[in-house]
Amino acid sequence: MHNQKPLYNIYMSLFIGCPIWSFKGWVGNFYPKGTRPADFLREYARRLTTVEGNTTFYAVPSRKNIESWAAQMPETFRFCPKIPKAISHGGKLIDHIAETQEFIRIMNQFGTRRGPMFLQLPPGYSPRQFEDLETFLEAWPPQVRLGVEVRHLDWFDSPHREPLDQLLSEHNMARVVIDTRPIRSLDGDEILEGSVYQTLLEARQRKPNVPILPERTADFVFIRYIGHPQMEINAPLLDEWGSYLASRLREGADAFVFCHSPDNLAAPYICRELYRRAAGQASIPPLPWDDADTSTFGQAQLL
C-alpha cells in the first residue's frame, strides 16, 4: 500500500472547479445575492480551487486581465488554460509550434497560479498523425504541465492506445479523461423542462462519446466530468470518481478535476459532491466553500 502524503500536501494536490466563473445564473445560489460581475472571480475562489480555461480556446486574454485574475486568487488556486483552437484545430500541430511557444509565454504571466494547460484535439485527428503529435510534444517545455485529450476512437484501442500512453509517459503528460456517461443516460430526462432539456440534448451532440481510460501517464491526472442536471443521475459515477481520486492522491499524484453541466447551474454542486466523496477516503480538509459564510446562498433548483 502506498504511504499517505501529509495532510497539507494532499490538500494542495486536489484541485476541483468548473469551466467558467462568470455566470449570472449562479447569483443567489452559488454566489450570494447581489454579487456583481466584477466580483464573480473572487466569489468563485472562495468556493473552488481551479478553473478550466475554456476562454483561451477562442481568444487569448490580455496581460492586464491575466495579472488582474492572478492577483485576486489565493496561492492555492490554479488556472488551467486551454490551447487555442487556431493551434489545436488548425491542421498540423508542427505548423503552430512558434504560436504555441508564444501562448505559453503569455500564460506564464499567471505565475504560480498557472496549472496544467490542456490540448484538446479534434475528432478527425487520428493515429495517422502520431508523428505530428510526437514532434509537437517534444517541442513542449518540460517545466510546463500538459494534458492531452484525444477524441478519435482509434486512439482508445490497440495498437494505437499503448504508443500514445507511452509517448505521454515519456514527457510526463496526462491523458485527459472526459466522462460523458451522465448525459448519455435518458433516465429522468422526461421531467427536465424547457431550456434545461434542450441544453442536455445539445450537450449530447457536442460532447464526444469515448471510452473511459483512467490510467495515469504523468505525476498528475486531468479529468473532465460532464454531469447530468439531476444530481441523483450523477451519484453512482461520482462514487466511482471519488474512489479513483482518493487512490491517486495516496499514490502522490496531483489531481485536476473539472465538472461541467449542460446549463452550468449544477456544475459547482457536482464539484462539491465529488470532493466530498474523495474527502471521505483521503485525509483532505474541506473545500474553501465549506469554510465560507454560506448563510446568504443555498443550492439552486436544478430542475
C-alpha positions as CSV (number, residue, x, y, z in Angstrom):
1,M,0.0,0.0,0.0
2,H,1.2,3.5,-0.8
3,N,2.2,5.7,2.1
4,Q,-0.3,8.5,2.5
5,K,1.0,12.0,1.9
6,P,0.9,14.6,4.7
7,L,-2.4,16.5,5.0
8,Y,-1.1,19.8,3.6
9,N,0.5,18.2,0.6
10,I,-2.6,16.1,-0.3
11,Y,-4.8,19.2,0.0
12,M,-2.5,21.1,-2.3
13,S,-2.7,18.2,-4.8
14,L,-6.5,18.1,-5.3
15,F,-7.9,21.0,-7.4
16,I,-11.6,21.0,-8.4
17,G,-13.6,23.5,-10.4
18,C,-15.8,24.4,-13.3
19,P,-15.2,25.5,-16.9
20,I,-16.3,29.1,-16.2
21,W,-16.6,31.6,-13.3
22,S,-18.7,34.3,-14.9
23,F,-22.2,33.0,-14.9
24,K,-25.1,35.2,-13.8
25,G,-27.3,32.2,-13.1
26,W,-25.1,31.5,-10.0
27,V,-26.1,34.7,-8.3
28,G,-28.4,33.9,-5.4
29,N,-27.3,30.3,-5.1
30,F,-23.7,29.6,-5.7
31,Y,-22.8,33.3,-5.4
32,P,-24.5,35.4,-2.7
33,K,-27.5,37.6,-3.7
34,G,-26.4,40.9,-5.2
35,T,-23.0,39.7,-6.3
36,R,-21.7,42.0,-9.1
37,P,-20.0,40.5,-12.2
38,A,-16.8,42.3,-11.2
39,D,-16.8,40.1,-8.0
40,F,-17.6,36.8,-9.7
41,L,-14.0,35.6,-9.8
42,R,-13.3,36.4,-6.2
43,E,-16.5,34.7,-5.1
44,Y,-15.6,31.7,-7.2
45,A,-12.3,31.3,-5.5
46,R,-14.0,31.4,-2.1
47,R,-15.6,28.1,-3.0
48,L,-13.5,26.2,-5.6
49,T,-9.7,25.8,-6.3
50,T,-9.3,25.8,-10.1
51,V,-11.0,26.8,-13.3
52,E,-10.8,25.2,-16.7
53,G,-9.7,28.0,-19.0
54,N,-12.0,27.4,-21.9
55,T,-12.0,31.1,-22.9
56,T,-8.4,30.8,-24.2
57,F,-9.7,28.3,-26.7
58,Y,-11.3,31.2,-28.5
59,A,-9.3,34.2,-27.6
60,V,-6.1,34.9,-25.7
61,P,-6.6,37.3,-22.8
62,S,-4.6,40.5,-22.4
63,R,-1.7,40.7,-20.0
64,K,-3.7,43.2,-17.9
65,N,-6.5,40.7,-17.5
66,I,-4.2,37.8,-16.6
67,E,-2.4,39.9,-14.0
68,S,-5.7,41.0,-12.5
69,W,-7.1,37.5,-12.3
70,A,-3.9,36.1,-10.8
71,A,-3.8,38.9,-8.2
72,Q,-7.3,38.1,-7.0
73,M,-6.6,34.4,-6.4
74,P,-5.2,32.7,-3.3
75,E,-1.9,30.9,-3.7
76,T,-3.7,27.6,-3.7
77,F,-5.7,28.4,-6.8
78,R,-4.9,27.2,-10.4
79,F,-5.9,28.4,-13.8
80,C,-5.7,25.7,-16.4
81,P,-5.6,27.3,-19.9
82,K,-6.9,25.5,-23.0
83,I,-4.6,25.7,-26.1
84,P,-6.3,28.0,-28.7
85,K,-8.4,26.4,-31.4
86,A,-6.3,28.1,-34.0
87,I,-3.5,25.8,-32.9
88,S,-5.2,22.5,-31.9
89,H,-7.7,22.6,-34.8
90,G,-5.6,24.4,-37.4
91,G,-4.1,21.4,-39.3
92,K,-0.7,20.0,-38.4
93,L,0.4,20.9,-34.9
94,I,4.0,21.2,-36.0
95,D,3.0,24.2,-38.1
96,H,2.0,26.0,-35.0
97,I,4.9,25.4,-32.6
98,A,6.0,29.0,-32.7
99,E,2.4,30.2,-31.9
100,T,2.3,27.7,-29.1
101,Q,5.5,28.9,-27.5
102,E,4.1,32.4,-27.6
103,F,0.9,31.3,-26.0
104,I,2.8,29.5,-23.2
105,R,4.8,32.7,-22.6
106,I,1.6,34.7,-22.2
107,M,0.1,32.1,-19.9
108,N,3.2,32.1,-17.7
109,Q,2.0,35.5,-16.5
110,F,-0.2,33.6,-14.2
111,G,2.9,32.7,-12.3
112,T,2.5,30.1,-9.6
113,R,-1.3,30.1,-10.2
114,R,-0.9,28.6,-13.6
115,G,-1.9,24.9,-13.5
116,P,-1.6,22.4,-16.4
117,M,-2.5,23.5,-19.8
118,F,-4.5,21.2,-22.0
119,L,-4.6,20.3,-25.6
120,Q,-7.9,19.2,-27.0
121,L,-7.5,17.5,-30.4
122,P,-10.4,17.4,-32.9
123,P,-12.3,14.2,-33.7
124,G,-10.6,13.9,-37.0
125,Y,-7.1,13.9,-35.5
126,S,-6.3,10.2,-35.7
127,P,-3.3,8.0,-35.0
128,R,-2.2,8.7,-38.6
129,Q,-0.9,12.0,-37.2
130,F,1.2,10.3,-34.5
131,E,4.5,11.7,-35.7
132,D,3.0,15.2,-35.9
133,L,1.8,14.9,-32.3
134,E,5.2,13.4,-31.2
135,T,7.1,16.3,-32.7
136,F,4.8,18.8,-31.2
137,L,5.1,17.3,-27.7
138,E,8.9,17.1,-28.0
139,A,8.9,20.8,-28.5
140,W,6.8,21.4,-25.4
141,P,8.8,22.9,-22.5
142,P,9.1,20.1,-19.8
143,Q,8.6,22.5,-16.9
144,V,5.0,23.3,-18.1
145,R,2.5,20.6,-17.4
146,L,0.2,19.5,-20.3
147,G,-2.8,17.3,-20.6
148,V,-3.7,15.8,-24.0
149,E,-7.3,15.0,-24.9
150,V,-7.8,12.8,-27.9
151,R,-11.3,12.2,-29.5
152,H,-10.7,9.9,-32.5
153,L,-11.8,6.5,-31.4
154,D,-8.8,4.7,-32.8
155,W,-6.7,6.2,-30.0
156,F,-8.6,4.2,-27.5
157,D,-7.8,0.7,-28.8
158,S,-4.7,-1.4,-29.7
159,P,-2.4,-0.9,-31.4
160,H,-2.7,2.9,-31.0
161,R,-3.6,3.2,-27.3
162,E,-0.3,1.9,-26.0
163,P,2.0,4.1,-28.1
164,L,0.1,7.2,-27.1
165,D,0.3,6.3,-23.4
166,Q,4.0,5.6,-23.8
167,L,4.6,9.0,-25.5
168,L,2.7,10.8,-22.8
169,S,4.5,9.0,-20.1
170,E,7.9,9.9,-21.6
171,H,7.0,13.6,-21.4
172,N,5.2,13.4,-18.1
173,M,1.9,14.5,-19.7
174,A,-1.5,13.4,-18.7
175,R,-4.0,11.6,-20.9
176,V,-7.1,13.7,-20.3
177,V,-10.2,11.7,-19.3
178,I,-13.6,13.0,-20.4
179,D,-16.6,11.3,-18.9
180,T,-19.8,12.0,-20.8
181,R,-21.7,8.9,-19.4
182,P,-24.0,11.0,-17.2
183,I,-25.5,12.9,-20.2
184,R,-25.8,9.7,-22.3
185,S,-28.4,8.4,-19.8
186,L,-32.0,9.0,-20.6
187,D,-33.0,8.4,-17.0
188,G,-35.1,11.3,-15.7
189,D,-35.0,13.3,-18.9
190,E,-38.7,13.4,-19.3
191,I,-39.1,15.6,-16.2
192,L,-36.5,18.2,-17.3
193,E,-38.3,21.1,-18.7
194,G,-37.6,23.9,-21.1
195,S,-34.1,25.1,-21.7
196,V,-32.5,22.6,-19.4
197,Y,-33.7,19.7,-21.5
198,Q,-32.7,21.5,-24.7
199,T,-29.2,22.1,-23.4
200,L,-28.9,18.5,-22.4
201,L,-29.7,17.3,-25.9
202,E,-27.3,19.8,-27.3
203,A,-24.5,18.7,-24.9
204,R,-25.0,15.1,-26.1
205,Q,-24.4,16.1,-29.6
206,R,-21.3,18.2,-28.9
207,K,-19.5,16.1,-26.3
208,P,-17.6,13.0,-27.5
209,N,-18.8,9.5,-26.6
210,V,-15.4,8.0,-25.9
211,P,-14.2,5.2,-23.6
212,I,-13.1,5.9,-20.1
213,L,-9.3,5.2,-19.8
214,P,-8.3,6.3,-16.3
215,E,-4.7,5.1,-16.4
216,R,-2.1,7.5,-15.2
217,T,0.6,8.6,-17.6
218,A,2.0,11.5,-15.5
219,D,2.5,12.8,-12.0
220,F,-1.0,14.3,-12.2
221,V,-4.4,13.3,-13.6
222,F,-6.7,15.6,-15.5
223,I,-10.4,14.7,-15.5
224,R,-13.4,16.4,-17.2
225,Y,-16.8,15.2,-15.9
226,I,-19.9,16.2,-17.9
227,G,-22.6,15.9,-15.3
228,H,-26.4,15.5,-15.6
229,P,-28.6,18.3,-14.3
230,Q,-30.2,15.8,-11.9
231,M,-27.8,15.0,-9.0
232,E,-29.1,11.5,-8.5
233,I,-28.1,10.5,-12.0
234,N,-24.5,11.5,-11.2
235,A,-24.4,9.8,-7.8
236,P,-23.0,6.3,-8.8
237,L,-20.5,7.8,-11.2
238,L,-19.3,10.3,-8.6
239,D,-18.8,7.4,-6.2
240,E,-16.5,5.8,-8.8
241,W,-14.5,9.0,-9.3
242,G,-14.3,9.8,-5.6
243,S,-12.6,6.4,-5.0
244,Y,-10.4,6.9,-8.0
245,L,-9.2,10.3,-6.9
246,A,-8.5,9.1,-3.4
247,S,-6.4,6.3,-4.8
248,R,-4.4,8.7,-7.0
249,L,-3.8,11.1,-4.1
250,R,-2.5,8.3,-1.9
251,E,0.0,7.5,-4.8
252,G,1.3,11.0,-4.6
253,A,-0.3,12.3,-7.8
254,D,-1.9,15.7,-8.2
255,A,-5.5,15.8,-9.5
256,F,-7.2,18.5,-11.6
257,V,-10.9,17.8,-11.9
258,F,-13.4,19.9,-13.9
259,C,-17.2,19.4,-13.6
260,H,-19.5,20.6,-16.3
261,S,-23.2,20.6,-16.7
262,P,-25.4,21.3,-19.8
263,D,-26.8,24.5,-18.3
264,N,-23.9,25.4,-16.0
265,L,-26.2,25.7,-13.0
266,A,-25.5,22.3,-11.5
267,A,-21.7,22.3,-12.1
268,P,-20.4,23.8,-8.8
269,Y,-22.7,21.4,-6.8
270,I,-21.4,18.5,-8.7
271,C,-17.8,19.7,-7.8
272,R,-18.8,19.8,-4.2
273,E,-20.4,16.3,-4.2
274,L,-17.4,14.8,-5.9
275,Y,-15.0,16.5,-3.5
276,R,-16.9,15.1,-0.5
277,R,-16.6,11.6,-1.9
278,A,-12.9,11.9,-2.3
279,A,-12.6,13.5,1.2
280,G,-14.4,10.5,2.7
281,Q,-11.5,8.3,1.6
282,A,-8.5,10.6,1.9
283,S,-7.3,12.9,4.6
284,I,-8.1,16.3,3.0
285,P,-9.7,19.3,4.6
286,P,-13.0,20.9,3.5
287,L,-13.3,23.0,0.3
288,P,-12.9,26.7,0.7
289,W,-16.7,26.7,0.0
290,D,-17.3,24.8,3.2
291,D,-15.4,27.4,5.3
292,A,-17.2,30.3,3.6
293,D,-20.2,32.0,5.1
294,T,-23.0,30.1,3.3
295,S,-25.9,31.8,5.1
296,T,-26.6,34.1,2.2
297,F,-26.9,31.5,-0.5
298,G,-28.2,28.0,-1.0
299,Q,-28.3,25.2,-3.6
300,A,-30.2,26.2,-6.7
301,Q,-33.2,24.4,-8.0
302,L,-31.6,22.2,-10.6
303,L,-34.8,21.2,-12.5
